[in-house]
Amino acid sequence: PHRALMPLKMATLMAEDKDVLVYMDIEAVKLLVKDARDLSHANFESAHTYIRMLLEKNVGVYACPTCLEAAGYQPEDLMEGIQLAQKDKFFSFTKGRILTLDY
């Protein structure tokens, strides 16, 4: 839980006064589906709470489409407000730079 909640917390904090985009891949896409089990950990809000807060701040939260399919899910399984990642939108946000903050 700590490894998943830390980046969500950081994104939520940064979104207070910075432009933020959240891209979730590998196992993290399982947190973005409608029937996702919520995660909790000491000193953190729950995963569902952070995701809701990010969406309320109009932060784009994106799921890797290949990872979603590999996990056995379809785009219609995503929570309301979660989008499938698209390279053009991603690179437009980063202005073509590769920026990484990994947990």
Secondary structure, DSSP 4 states (H G I P E B T S, - for coil): -HHHHHHHHHHHHHTTTS--EEEE-GGGGGGGBTTPPP---TTS--HHHHHHHHHHTT-EEEE-HHHHHHTT--GGGBPTT-EE--HHHHHHHHTT-------
